[in-house]
């Protein structure tokens, strides 16, 4: 019998790609999402890729009673992958209470209900923002956790602490915290990808929307950072590579290979790429020019960060595979598919 995995936020960007990879690996993912930052059409994309109709429940994880009823309905879930969170750094600075309520309450409800319903394993969607602006690069899992530069970053730090304290209190629980760097790209089929509501908060959707004429110009926030070309540096990781890491993490816990009750892994490529470099690489990979303008720095942005991935490579047994060029082409393929689907081409 296929093992059931709850994927909260499973119609979101990373969640939907993870659902596909779980299906490919022989699991039965069950999606819970309130569609606050995703679209129901994602379910069609998942089905087109896998040939399997995803199980979906429209539930807000902040609603304890609805979540409790969900677990009563779907017995036998063996692991949870928690993506249910608001995730835009800039927006979190403007709307801190929304982020604290959404990100923390959702997690607390899940952790409270896990022992009640006999679920021992949780994979948490964390972030490299927990490191703040690191003193030493690349960042290892032992790098100090510095004061967060945004409420979003604070919620990830707090969530990690909440998980560690809960696992300590309940001896059966195990957790793997996956600290992502910067996910980009789309599924190679072009059936699912990043689908921001309104003006994109993330760089690559802004690039692709500008490239196809939906936006007049890309805004690059700051060209006066202490980097070679003045723009921020990030570790951009392919979303499918990232999704596969979650499958590896679930298997690790279900096969009792975890060495500690709480394990932490950095997920990135180990390579820093500046914003200007990414735009240039996109133009080279696709042959499409991207007009841009430099805007003032954005609150909460970190100057430069990239991962030391050796621990994830060796211990988790996972490594990023996709090239930056293929990843950028996948994002452009997805954007073009969206345009033709929406009748804009």
Secondary structure, 3 states (H helix, E strand, C coil): CCCEEEEECCCCHHHHHHHHHHHHCCCEEEEEECCCCCCCCHHHHHHHHHCCCCEEEECCCCCHHHHHHHHHHCCCEEEEEECCCCCCHHHHHHCHHHHHHHHHHHHHHHHHHHHHCCCCEEEEEEEHHHHCCCCCCCECCCCCCCCCCCHHHHHHHHHHHHHHHHHHHCCCCEEEEEEECEEECCCCCCCCCCCCCCCCCCHHHHHHHHHCCCCCCEEEECCCCCCCCCCCEECEEEHHHHHHHHHHHHHHHHCCCCCCCEEEEEECCCCCEEHHHHHHHHHHHHCCCCCEEEECCCCCCCCECCECCHHHHHHHCCCCCCCHHHHHHHHHHHHHHHHHHCCCC
